[in-house]
Each structure stands twice: as structure tokens, then as C-alpha cells.
Amino acid sequence: MVRANPDITRLGEEGHREGWPEQLAVRICWHYYMLGRTQQEIAETLGINRVRVNRLLAEARRRGVVRVTIHSKLAENVALEQRLAETFGLDLVEVVIGDVADESQLAEVIGRAAAAPLSALYEDGMTIGIAWGVTLKAMVQATEDKPLREAAVVSMLGSLTRRSSVDAFEATTDLAARLQAECYYLPGPIVCDSEDSRNTILQQPMMREVYLKTQAADLALVSVGGLDSSTIRRMGFVSDAEFREVSEAGAIGNFLGYYIDAEAEILDHPINRRVLGFPPGDFIKIPRRVMVSGGATKVPVLHALLKRRYFTDLVIDADTARALLELS
């Protein structure tokens, strides 16, 4: 993902003998192409004039830094990737430029940025487990078609029951379509109305088939929810009273539908006994496990899971990466 082409000897309109300011150009390209900001907004944010923004955008295109995606990154992000890999024992780390205050928008930015590096992991014959949420939905929408032979995509979480919710967060169908893979769903809601209902669903042959398929997955793609920002909380699957209880019990975030504590253990709470999601204890047995997430509210739960080596790969924004390293 790192692309460096300084060409510092070239004399040109931008830079003259001072060299090609690649790091500034990459930041400008990210704001323009990934965040959709105007040249004037970028100039005001970075404290330079709009003419220079325009010239650097043009020069970046000329040099091949920008095609459909940005083919270079900030040097500081490369250093963060190396530190994260060493600290948490990760194989692949992709640190992207966030530069947005709103966590929902940040989730989409991280998801879109994850599409290209993760696409390289998809292979013929593999089974891919995937969760759902804003981040993974954005990732799948940015994924180019890559037809595979004898591949399968399986949902790792139960369903959201309202159609508008499914459209906004469900990623399994879209990824299967882009890979021309067989698609499998967990046949039930993410949070059942009772523990008895959940147990009844788990006993169904269809449920067992999907569970075994997920258990045999080669690759898993997941995100994570902060304590008060997880999708199931935002969509009303957890009442205010339940949320207060689980918070007081020590929850720090939500992973695969389950509320977990600071040791990355599933809390012993009634709501977790109603969740229809692939258990974290089985998730960690999948050979390759990718976390795609970021944001200040997710730092505690991400750190807890990373310490326990739940993931082999990570896609994250720079601010969240720094926060994780400060805790380590």
C-alpha cells in the first residue's frame, strides 16, 4: 500500500527546487476524494491557499498517486502500522487518515479504505464469515467485483428485523454478490425476546448448518461497537434499563453482539444469554481474523480484544491507533 515517488530533482510549477511535497499532497487527496471536501474547505483546514490545493491535486493525478484510490499514505501512518503489528502480534495493519469528528462518518471512511487491501485476501474455495454494521457495509460497497469459485460468505450475527435496518447495516448479501459466492444467514434475530427463544432457535437443523459453516471459516471480517455506540444499542434492541445494568456490571463495548468486560470476557448478564451471534471463543479459532473499526468510543473494547490476540489483522484510523498504543 505504500507508494513513494519523490522525484525531487524535477523542476515544476509546484515546488520548484524545494522538491515534491508528497505528504501534503496525500493529505489533500484524502480530503478531496475520500471525504468529499471542496478545495476551499481543504485550503482553510490545512492553512494554505486554494490555488496550491488545486495544483497539488493535479500534480498528484499526473504522478499516479491518485487513480480510483490513493496509492500513497502518510509516513507517520506507516510507523503506526509497524508499532501496532509489534505490540499486538498482527500480520497485516492498515492505518488510514480519519480526520473526521463524527464517528458514523469515520466508520464509513475506514470501511471504504479497507476494501482494497482486504480484497487481496479473498480466494477460491474459501469460506468468509462477516458481521454487520456501518463500517462493514461501507467496506463491502467499496469492494470491486471479484468472482470466486466454490466460495461461501456466512453471517456471524443474527438479523436485524426491520427492513430499513437491514439495508443500512447488512453486509453478507452484498459481499456474496461481489464474490459470486454462496450466501448463508443465521436464521433468527440478533437479540431474541427471551433466553428460551434463543435456545429453541439454536436447536434448529438450519441453525446448526450455518454454525458449522461459520466454525469452518477461513477468514472473518468484523467490526466492534463502543459501549453506547454499538448498532444493537442504536437500533433499540437493548432497553435503557438493560443498558444501565450491563454498564454497571462492567461492560466496555459490544463484540459479535455480546457485551464484554475489560478482560474481553462475555459478561454474565441476561442480555448476553439472548444474543444470537457466533461466540467469541469460537471466533478466535478461525485462522485469519480481521478487525475493521475506529473511533474514540471504541478504544477500550478494541484494546481489550487486541491484548487477547483476537485478531490477526487490523484496519483502523490514525487517531484510534495512537490511542491504543498509549494504553499499551
Secondary structure, DSSP 4 states (H G I P E B T S, - for coil): -------TT---TTTGGG---HHHHHHHHIIIIIS---HHHHHHHHTS-HHHHHHHHHHHHHHTSBSSSB----HHHHHHHHHHHHHHT-SEEEEE----S-HHHHHHHHHHHHHHHHHTT--TT-EEEE--SHHHHHHHHTPPP---SS-EEEESB-B-SSHHHHHHH--HHHHHHHHT-EEE--SSBSB-SSHHHHHHHHTSHHHHHHHHHHHT-SEEEE--EETTT-HHHHTTSS-HHHHHHHHHTT--EEETTEEE-TTSPBP--GGGGGB-B--HHHHTTSSEEEEE---GGGHHHHHHHHHTT--SEEEEEHHHHHHHHHH-
